[in-house]
Amino acid sequence: MKLLSFVLFLCFCLSVSGQTSPISWDFSQEKIKENVYAVTLSADIESPWYMYSQHTDPAGPVPTKITFDEQEGVELVRNLEEKGNLIKEVSELFEVEVLKFKNELNFVQKLRLDDSVKSISGTVLFMTCDGNRCLPPTEVKFDIPIEQ
């Protein structure tokens, strides 16, 4: 049954591969205190689409993965936070419990930065489904200027 689900999933991905992404991104930063910043990666999710948590079961859809490029003078403070309307449910498509968000999702990462840092860059890898079909995983690059 899982093999059949996977084959159907691949067919759905191929059938919608030319579609524009239902996720739009906005990237921002805010100085919290001396040399500490909050970088926010905001996803606007069109209805009826969902985007998956970074903590969802990897036996299901591709979990969101955010990677910050390594650079001198940048230290991650705490873990990356997810803020949004979290939905936990067993997916009929994947037959596992999934963690997903609808409408909007914000990822917030606190960083300690040296005065020499002028921008923060990285990538977001994410997958989106609408309950009947899924789009292939998509990678978006970001480069956020830091105003000190």
Biotite code that builds the C-alpha atoms (Angstrom):
import biotite.structure as struc

atoms = struc.array([
    struc.Atom([0.000, 0.000, 0.000], chain_id="A", res_id=1, res_name="MET", atom_name="CA", element="C"),
    struc.Atom([2.857, 2.394, 0.787], chain_id="A", res_id=2, res_name="LYS", atom_name="CA", element="C"),
    struc.Atom([4.423, 1.642, -2.595], chain_id="A", res_id=3, res_name="LEU", atom_name="CA", element="C"),
    struc.Atom([1.135, 2.435, -4.311], chain_id="A", res_id=4, res_name="LEU", atom_name="CA", element="C"),
    struc.Atom([0.854, 5.683, -2.337], chain_id="A", res_id=5, res_name="SER", atom_name="CA", element="C"),
    struc.Atom([4.394, 6.630, -3.320], chain_id="A", res_id=6, res_name="PHE", atom_name="CA", element="C"),
    struc.Atom([3.737, 5.917, -7.022], chain_id="A", res_id=7, res_name="VAL", atom_name="CA", element="C"),
    struc.Atom([0.545, 8.001, -6.878], chain_id="A", res_id=8, res_name="LEU", atom_name="CA", element="C"),
    struc.Atom([2.469, 10.757, -5.116], chain_id="A", res_id=9, res_name="PHE", atom_name="CA", element="C"),
    struc.Atom([5.075, 10.812, -7.899], chain_id="A", res_id=10, res_name="LEU", atom_name="CA", element="C"),
    struc.Atom([2.331, 10.968, -10.533], chain_id="A", res_id=11, res_name="CYS", atom_name="CA", element="C"),
    struc.Atom([0.733, 13.921, -8.745], chain_id="A", res_id=12, res_name="PHE", atom_name="CA", element="C"),
    struc.Atom([4.108, 15.670, -8.543], chain_id="A", res_id=13, res_name="CYS", atom_name="CA", element="C"),
    struc.Atom([4.752, 15.179, -12.227], chain_id="A", res_id=14, res_name="LEU", atom_name="CA", element="C"),
    struc.Atom([1.266, 16.348, -13.192], chain_id="A", res_id=15, res_name="SER", atom_name="CA", element="C"),
    struc.Atom([1.651, 19.662, -11.369], chain_id="A", res_id=16, res_name="VAL", atom_name="CA", element="C"),
    struc.Atom([5.367, 20.283, -11.942], chain_id="A", res_id=17, res_name="SER", atom_name="CA", element="C"),
    struc.Atom([4.676, 23.282, -14.209], chain_id="A", res_id=18, res_name="GLY", atom_name="CA", element="C"),
    struc.Atom([2.510, 25.004, -11.615], chain_id="A", res_id=19, res_name="GLN", atom_name="CA", element="C"),
    struc.Atom([3.645, 28.191, -9.890], chain_id="A", res_id=20, res_name="THR", atom_name="CA", element="C"),
    struc.Atom([4.336, 27.754, -6.174], chain_id="A", res_id=21, res_name="SER", atom_name="CA", element="C"),
    struc.Atom([1.424, 28.540, -3.855], chain_id="A", res_id=22, res_name="PRO", atom_name="CA", element="C"),
    struc.Atom([3.973, 29.733, -1.264], chain_id="A", res_id=23, res_name="ILE", atom_name="CA", element="C"),
    struc.Atom([5.369, 33.263, -1.310], chain_id="A", res_id=24, res_name="SER", atom_name="CA", element="C"),
    struc.Atom([8.227, 34.306, 0.953], chain_id="A", res_id=25, res_name="TRP", atom_name="CA", element="C"),
    struc.Atom([9.252, 37.432, 2.837], chain_id="A", res_id=26, res_name="ASP", atom_name="CA", element="C"),
    struc.Atom([12.540, 37.706, 4.743], chain_id="A", res_id=27, res_name="PHE", atom_name="CA", element="C"),
    struc.Atom([13.281, 40.246, 7.470], chain_id="A", res_id=28, res_name="SER", atom_name="CA", element="C"),
    struc.Atom([15.476, 40.964, 10.477], chain_id="A", res_id=29, res_name="GLN", atom_name="CA", element="C"),
    struc.Atom([15.088, 42.873, 13.722], chain_id="A", res_id=30, res_name="GLU", atom_name="CA", element="C"),
    struc.Atom([17.727, 43.923, 16.233], chain_id="A", res_id=31, res_name="LYS", atom_name="CA", element="C"),
    struc.Atom([16.732, 42.596, 19.677], chain_id="A", res_id=32, res_name="ILE", atom_name="CA", element="C"),
    struc.Atom([19.691, 43.832, 21.706], chain_id="A", res_id=33, res_name="LYS", atom_name="CA", element="C"),
    struc.Atom([23.359, 44.565, 21.186], chain_id="A", res_id=34, res_name="GLU", atom_name="CA", element="C"),
    struc.Atom([24.664, 42.127, 18.525], chain_id="A", res_id=35, res_name="ASN", atom_name="CA", element="C"),
    struc.Atom([21.553, 39.881, 18.766], chain_id="A", res_id=36, res_name="VAL", atom_name="CA", element="C"),
    struc.Atom([19.067, 39.767, 15.898], chain_id="A", res_id=37, res_name="TYR", atom_name="CA", element="C"),
    struc.Atom([15.907, 37.852, 15.062], chain_id="A", res_id=38, res_name="ALA", atom_name="CA", element="C"),
    struc.Atom([15.762, 36.761, 11.434], chain_id="A", res_id=39, res_name="VAL", atom_name="CA", element="C"),
    struc.Atom([12.231, 35.901, 10.246], chain_id="A", res_id=40, res_name="THR", atom_name="CA", element="C"),
    struc.Atom([11.404, 33.819, 7.191], chain_id="A", res_id=41, res_name="LEU", atom_name="CA", element="C"),
    struc.Atom([7.672, 34.259, 6.524], chain_id="A", res_id=42, res_name="SER", atom_name="CA", element="C"),
    struc.Atom([5.688, 31.945, 4.244], chain_id="A", res_id=43, res_name="ALA", atom_name="CA", element="C"),
    struc.Atom([2.316, 33.095, 2.891], chain_id="A", res_id=44, res_name="ASP", atom_name="CA", element="C"),
    struc.Atom([0.441, 29.893, 1.984], chain_id="A", res_id=45, res_name="ILE", atom_name="CA", element="C"),
    struc.Atom([-2.406, 30.033, -0.543], chain_id="A", res_id=46, res_name="GLU", atom_name="CA", element="C"),
    struc.Atom([-5.557, 28.106, 0.327], chain_id="A", res_id=47, res_name="SER", atom_name="CA", element="C"),
    struc.Atom([-6.097, 25.105, 0.087], chain_id="A", res_id=48, res_name="PRO", atom_name="CA", element="C"),
    struc.Atom([-2.351, 24.360, 0.200], chain_id="A", res_id=49, res_name="TRP", atom_name="CA", element="C"),
    struc.Atom([-0.338, 23.304, 3.269], chain_id="A", res_id=50, res_name="TYR", atom_name="CA", element="C"),
    struc.Atom([3.338, 23.513, 4.086], chain_id="A", res_id=51, res_name="MET", atom_name="CA", element="C"),
    struc.Atom([5.061, 20.952, 6.274], chain_id="A", res_id=52, res_name="TYR", atom_name="CA", element="C"),
    struc.Atom([6.897, 21.430, 9.553], chain_id="A", res_id=53, res_name="SER", atom_name="CA", element="C"),
    struc.Atom([10.610, 20.877, 9.926], chain_id="A", res_id=54, res_name="GLN", atom_name="CA", element="C"),
    struc.Atom([9.622, 18.234, 12.512], chain_id="A", res_id=55, res_name="HIS", atom_name="CA", element="C"),
    struc.Atom([7.193, 16.158, 10.409], chain_id="A", res_id=56, res_name="THR", atom_name="CA", element="C"),
    struc.Atom([7.847, 12.438, 9.958], chain_id="A", res_id=57, res_name="ASP", atom_name="CA", element="C"),
    struc.Atom([10.392, 11.972, 7.120], chain_id="A", res_id=58, res_name="PRO", atom_name="CA", element="C"),
    struc.Atom([8.461, 8.807, 6.083], chain_id="A", res_id=59, res_name="ALA", atom_name="CA", element="C"),
    struc.Atom([5.809, 11.249, 4.830], chain_id="A", res_id=60, res_name="GLY", atom_name="CA", element="C"),
    struc.Atom([6.270, 14.486, 2.908], chain_id="A", res_id=61, res_name="PRO", atom_name="CA", element="C"),
    struc.Atom([9.615, 16.267, 2.756], chain_id="A", res_id=62, res_name="VAL", atom_name="CA", element="C"),
    struc.Atom([10.040, 18.232, 6.011], chain_id="A", res_id=63, res_name="PRO", atom_name="CA", element="C"),
    struc.Atom([10.914, 21.908, 5.656], chain_id="A", res_id=64, res_name="THR", atom_name="CA", element="C"),
    struc.Atom([14.639, 22.455, 6.071], chain_id="A", res_id=65, res_name="LYS", atom_name="CA", element="C"),
    struc.Atom([16.216, 25.859, 6.612], chain_id="A", res_id=66, res_name="ILE", atom_name="CA", element="C"),
    struc.Atom([19.957, 26.142, 6.230], chain_id="A", res_id=67, res_name="THR", atom_name="CA", element="C"),
    struc.Atom([21.961, 29.246, 7.075], chain_id="A", res_id=68, res_name="PHE", atom_name="CA", element="C"),
    struc.Atom([25.191, 29.622, 5.123], chain_id="A", res_id=69, res_name="ASP", atom_name="CA", element="C"),
    struc.Atom([28.246, 29.328, 7.352], chain_id="A", res_id=70, res_name="GLU", atom_name="CA", element="C"),
    struc.Atom([30.021, 32.626, 7.736], chain_id="A", res_id=71, res_name="GLN", atom_name="CA", element="C"),
    struc.Atom([32.461, 34.142, 10.160], chain_id="A", res_id=72, res_name="GLU", atom_name="CA", element="C"),
    struc.Atom([30.916, 36.306, 12.853], chain_id="A", res_id=73, res_name="GLY", atom_name="CA", element="C"),
    struc.Atom([27.537, 34.508, 12.904], chain_id="A", res_id=74, res_name="VAL", atom_name="CA", element="C"),
    struc.Atom([26.397, 32.344, 15.820], chain_id="A", res_id=75, res_name="GLU", atom_name="CA", element="C"),
    struc.Atom([22.957, 30.689, 16.014], chain_id="A", res_id=76, res_name="LEU", atom_name="CA", element="C"),
    struc.Atom([21.219, 31.354, 19.335], chain_id="A", res_id=77, res_name="VAL", atom_name="CA", element="C"),
    struc.Atom([18.685, 28.659, 20.317], chain_id="A", res_id=78, res_name="ARG", atom_name="CA", element="C"),
    struc.Atom([16.791, 26.476, 17.863], chain_id="A", res_id=79, res_name="ASN", atom_name="CA", element="C"),
    struc.Atom([14.814, 27.694, 14.875], chain_id="A", res_id=80, res_name="LEU", atom_name="CA", element="C"),
    struc.Atom([11.221, 28.420, 15.992], chain_id="A", res_id=81, res_name="GLU", atom_name="CA", element="C"),
    struc.Atom([8.069, 27.754, 13.963], chain_id="A", res_id=82, res_name="GLU", atom_name="CA", element="C"),
    struc.Atom([5.137, 30.075, 14.526], chain_id="A", res_id=83, res_name="LYS", atom_name="CA", element="C"),
    struc.Atom([1.784, 29.426, 12.886], chain_id="A", res_id=84, res_name="GLY", atom_name="CA", element="C"),
    struc.Atom([-1.385, 27.361, 12.945], chain_id="A", res_id=85, res_name="ASN", atom_name="CA", element="C"),
    struc.Atom([0.060, 23.862, 13.475], chain_id="A", res_id=86, res_name="LEU", atom_name="CA", element="C"),
    struc.Atom([-2.124, 20.961, 12.351], chain_id="A", res_id=87, res_name="ILE", atom_name="CA", element="C"),
    struc.Atom([-1.288, 17.387, 13.439], chain_id="A", res_id=88, res_name="LYS", atom_name="CA", element="C"),
    struc.Atom([-3.075, 14.627, 11.554], chain_id="A", res_id=89, res_name="GLU", atom_name="CA", element="C"),
    struc.Atom([-2.592, 11.250, 9.947], chain_id="A", res_id=90, res_name="VAL", atom_name="CA", element="C"),
    struc.Atom([-2.231, 11.827, 6.218], chain_id="A", res_id=91, res_name="SER", atom_name="CA", element="C"),
    struc.Atom([-4.251, 9.522, 3.976], chain_id="A", res_id=92, res_name="GLU", atom_name="CA", element="C"),
    struc.Atom([-1.757, 10.195, 1.195], chain_id="A", res_id=93, res_name="LEU", atom_name="CA", element="C"),
    struc.Atom([1.358, 9.287, 3.223], chain_id="A", res_id=94, res_name="PHE", atom_name="CA", element="C"),
    struc.Atom([-0.185, 7.054, 5.925], chain_id="A", res_id=95, res_name="GLU", atom_name="CA", element="C"),
    struc.Atom([1.839, 8.698, 8.722], chain_id="A", res_id=96, res_name="VAL", atom_name="CA", element="C"),
    struc.Atom([1.195, 11.528, 11.155], chain_id="A", res_id=97, res_name="GLU", atom_name="CA", element="C"),
    struc.Atom([2.204, 14.832, 9.579], chain_id="A", res_id=98, res_name="VAL", atom_name="CA", element="C"),
    struc.Atom([2.770, 18.285, 11.044], chain_id="A", res_id=99, res_name="LEU", atom_name="CA", element="C"),
    struc.Atom([1.636, 21.012, 8.670], chain_id="A", res_id=100, res_name="LYS", atom_name="CA", element="C"),
    struc.Atom([0.613, 24.646, 8.521], chain_id="A", res_id=101, res_name="PHE", atom_name="CA", element="C"),
    struc.Atom([-1.993, 26.546, 6.538], chain_id="A", res_id=102, res_name="LYS", atom_name="CA", element="C"),
    struc.Atom([-2.324, 30.244, 5.635], chain_id="A", res_id=103, res_name="ASN", atom_name="CA", element="C"),
    struc.Atom([0.965, 31.451, 7.117], chain_id="A", res_id=104, res_name="GLU", atom_name="CA", element="C"),
    struc.Atom([4.083, 30.203, 8.815], chain_id="A", res_id=105, res_name="LEU", atom_name="CA", element="C"),
    struc.Atom([6.979, 32.137, 10.323], chain_id="A", res_id=106, res_name="ASN", atom_name="CA", element="C"),
    struc.Atom([10.387, 30.678, 11.060], chain_id="A", res_id=107, res_name="PHE", atom_name="CA", element="C"),
    struc.Atom([12.359, 32.762, 13.546], chain_id="A", res_id=108, res_name="VAL", atom_name="CA", element="C"),
    struc.Atom([16.055, 32.303, 14.214], chain_id="A", res_id=109, res_name="GLN", atom_name="CA", element="C"),
    struc.Atom([17.955, 34.355, 16.764], chain_id="A", res_id=110, res_name="LYS", atom_name="CA", element="C"),
    struc.Atom([21.543, 35.125, 15.812], chain_id="A", res_id=111, res_name="LEU", atom_name="CA", element="C"),
    struc.Atom([24.513, 36.731, 17.526], chain_id="A", res_id=112, res_name="ARG", atom_name="CA", element="C"),
    struc.Atom([26.407, 38.777, 14.944], chain_id="A", res_id=113, res_name="LEU", atom_name="CA", element="C"),
    struc.Atom([29.754, 40.538, 14.872], chain_id="A", res_id=114, res_name="ASP", atom_name="CA", element="C"),
    struc.Atom([29.723, 44.137, 13.656], chain_id="A", res_id=115, res_name="ASP", atom_name="CA", element="C"),
    struc.Atom([31.362, 42.980, 10.411], chain_id="A", res_id=116, res_name="SER", atom_name="CA", element="C"),
    struc.Atom([28.317, 40.960, 9.261], chain_id="A", res_id=117, res_name="VAL", atom_name="CA", element="C"),
    struc.Atom([26.416, 42.774, 6.507], chain_id="A", res_id=118, res_name="LYS", atom_name="CA", element="C"),
    struc.Atom([23.917, 40.053, 5.507], chain_id="A", res_id=119, res_name="SER", atom_name="CA", element="C"),
    struc.Atom([22.632, 36.586, 6.370], chain_id="A", res_id=120, res_name="ILE", atom_name="CA", element="C"),
    struc.Atom([22.085, 34.088, 3.571], chain_id="A", res_id=121, res_name="SER", atom_name="CA", element="C"),
    struc.Atom([20.828, 30.553, 3.211], chain_id="A", res_id=122, res_name="GLY", atom_name="CA", element="C"),
    struc.Atom([18.155, 28.337, 1.718], chain_id="A", res_id=123, res_name="THR", atom_name="CA", element="C"),
    struc.Atom([14.686, 27.040, 2.503], chain_id="A", res_id=124, res_name="VAL", atom_name="CA", element="C"),
    struc.Atom([13.731, 23.603, 1.186], chain_id="A", res_id=125, res_name="LEU", atom_name="CA", element="C"),
    struc.Atom([9.993, 22.930, 1.466], chain_id="A", res_id=126, res_name="PHE", atom_name="CA", element="C"),
    struc.Atom([7.159, 20.849, 0.091], chain_id="A", res_id=127, res_name="MET", atom_name="CA", element="C"),
    struc.Atom([3.512, 21.757, -0.261], chain_id="A", res_id=128, res_name="THR", atom_name="CA", element="C"),
    struc.Atom([0.373, 19.667, -0.791], chain_id="A", res_id=129, res_name="CYS", atom_name="CA", element="C"),
    struc.Atom([-3.344, 20.423, -1.015], chain_id="A", res_id=130, res_name="ASP", atom_name="CA", element="C"),
    struc.Atom([-4.701, 17.126, 0.287], chain_id="A", res_id=131, res_name="GLY", atom_name="CA", element="C"),
    struc.Atom([-5.030, 15.568, -3.180], chain_id="A", res_id=132, res_name="ASN", atom_name="CA", element="C"),
    struc.Atom([-1.709, 16.377, -4.804], chain_id="A", res_id=133, res_name="ARG", atom_name="CA", element="C"),
    struc.Atom([1.756, 17.600, -3.948], chain_id="A", res_id=134, res_name="CYS", atom_name="CA", element="C"),
    struc.Atom([4.274, 19.814, -5.666], chain_id="A", res_id=135, res_name="LEU", atom_name="CA", element="C"),
    struc.Atom([7.882, 18.651, -5.845], chain_id="A", res_id=136, res_name="PRO", atom_name="CA", element="C"),
    struc.Atom([10.163, 19.982, -3.106], chain_id="A", res_id=137, res_name="PRO", atom_name="CA", element="C"),
    struc.Atom([11.267, 23.544, -3.839], chain_id="A", res_id=138, res_name="THR", atom_name="CA", element="C"),
    struc.Atom([14.406, 25.377, -2.738], chain_id="A", res_id=139, res_name="GLU", atom_name="CA", element="C"),
    struc.Atom([14.375, 29.142, -2.209], chain_id="A", res_id=140, res_name="VAL", atom_name="CA", element="C"),
    struc.Atom([17.544, 31.128, -1.528], chain_id="A", res_id=141, res_name="LYS", atom_name="CA", element="C"),
    struc.Atom([17.548, 34.165, 0.732], chain_id="A", res_id=142, res_name="PHE", atom_name="CA", element="C"),
    struc.Atom([19.962, 37.000, 1.484], chain_id="A", res_id=143, res_name="ASP", atom_name="CA", element="C"),
    struc.Atom([18.843, 39.321, 4.281], chain_id="A", res_id=144, res_name="ILE", atom_name="CA", element="C"),
    struc.Atom([20.703, 42.637, 4.729], chain_id="A", res_id=145, res_name="PRO", atom_name="CA", element="C"),
    struc.Atom([21.620, 43.414, 8.331], chain_id="A", res_id=146, res_name="ILE", atom_name="CA", element="C"),
    struc.Atom([21.157, 47.003, 9.428], chain_id="A", res_id=147, res_name="GLU", atom_name="CA", element="C"),
    struc.Atom([23.365, 47.561, 12.474], chain_id="A", res_id=148, res_name="GLN", atom_name="CA", element="C"),
])
